[in-house]
Amino acid sequence: MLIWSVAIYLAVSLAIGVYVAFRVRNTTDFVVAGRSLPLPVVMATIFATWFGSETVFGVSATFVKDGMRGVVADPFGASLCLILAGIFYGSKLYKLNVLTLGDFFRMRYNRTVEVLTTLCIVASYLGWVSAQIKALGLVFNVVSVGAITQTTGMVMGAAIVLAYTTFGGMLSVAILDFVQMIMIMGGMFFIASIFSEQTGGAAVVISHASAAGKLDFFPEADVAQWLAFLGAWITMALGSIPQQDVFQRVTSAKSVKVAIIGSMLGGTLYFCFAMLPMFIAYSATLIDPDTFNELAQTDAQMVLPTLILQHTPVFAQAIFYGAVLSAIMSTASATLLAPSVAFSENILRNYFPGITDHSFLRMLRITIVCFACVVLGFALGTDDSIFKMVENAYKVTLSGAFSPLIFGAYWKRSTTQGALFSIVGGVSSWIVLEILAGDTSMVPPQLIGLGVGILGMIAGSLLPQWIGLPHLAGDERAEQLRARQE
């Protein structure tokens, strides 16, 4: 029954995605859903941005091991990012009517900045999308009781997500997000109520977690611990802002008001529902302490799926895994689409001047297939945990893309030279420290990269402009941008 339920759910999701794909007429429909999404769908697609494998398996496993301070990046940083990004994109970039963040960088600075920031953004998605594919393999393996290996499951999951994403783009993603959000909310509430009854009520679980120190949020009075804590929070809260998937979801709204309100509601909803997998997973330590405490130390990602299989009826298992697949597929589809769109629009398109909209749409679809193959290969070859893969994804954008984006939007004196200093200085300092020190560094390398990026932006903009013509072209585009904003 469990296997058939999952199979039917996947078939229905695929059918919906392909059916919606027939409404895709042009690139705007494919990339930003024709800028036509109403508030409920925008809220759902913002919510679904990160309610995926890391929230269900990664965050819950990390909470069981490290408590609340271990999940400062997600959901605390992630939900704040969704709210801040929605307000920023809605108020600053929505009216520019651009398809990608790279378009903004080209308008504000020049082609070189566009390419460098796009490469940073695309690179950040490698670990993020791979985490979703890895989680799909885990789900198929658990549901089939080992009949489907995790490797085969990853290939199957990648193929299913690739199918409807390639055909329907953001329009299929948004509609499925709305359907899947309902499934996620209903499924998580239902499973949480089952374990609440088995443990004697939610108050018992919360009290036990509090007594065990799992609800302690702030670190002890230690500089190194505080820097690591802030590094994890800032990486997710700020490093995730210059991301194409968030940008696409916000700018798919039918108006500025819908974009901002939808992002605020979606981010708030995400924070609230991210608590449910943590509650469910921690319930395991009360239901069967010996088994699940040992599992938390050896393979914490298996705590939640093992709990569901051993302590719930088949109907509840079908509900849970339907909700999990909804969460993972909604995140995987958008995060597969976003880097492919950015790479096609801001890297490839320049080599095909005069390309028609129809031909560019075909280029987008081919790029999605290629990126899916690269991501699948990375997922098959890495041993990193789902949570670690996601947490590391945004270090490159924090170091290389955050400062040019924010300064470019809010500081009129920012220049192309400043942006180049920021990107090169921020990324190179982060990479050097990551290689030389890594986890042993007292200050997280990505925070050093952010600091160097900010200083490079300011110094490069205020110093005599040595770059010359690219800077002048960047200034002209900045004036055009400010005119359009006004």
Buried (B, 14 or more C-beta within 10 A) or exposed (E): EBBEBBEEBBEEBBEBBBBBBEBBEEBBBBBBBBBBBEBEBBBBBBBBBBBBBBBBBBBBBBBBEEBBBBBBBBBBBBBBBBBBBBBBBBBBBBEBEBBBBBBBBBBBBBBBBBBBBBBBBBBBBBBBBBBBBBBBBBBBBBBBEEEBEBEBBBBBBBEBBBBBBBBBBBBBBBBBBBBBBEBBBBBBEBBBEBBBEBBEEBEEBBEBBEEEEBBEEEBEEEEEEEBBBBBBBBBBBBBBBBBBBBBBBBBBBBBBEBBBBBBBBBBBBBBEBBBBBBBBBBBBBBBBEEBBEEBBEEEBBBBBBBBBBEBBEEEBBBBBBBBBBBBBBBBBBBBBBBBBBBBBBBBBBEEEEEBEEEEBBEBBBBBBEEBBEEBBEBBBEBEBBBBBBBBBBBBBBBBBBBBBBBBBBEEEEBBBBBBBBBBBBBBBBBBEBBEEBEEEBEBBBBBBBBBBBBBBBBBBBEEEBEBEEBBBBBBEBBEEBEEEEE
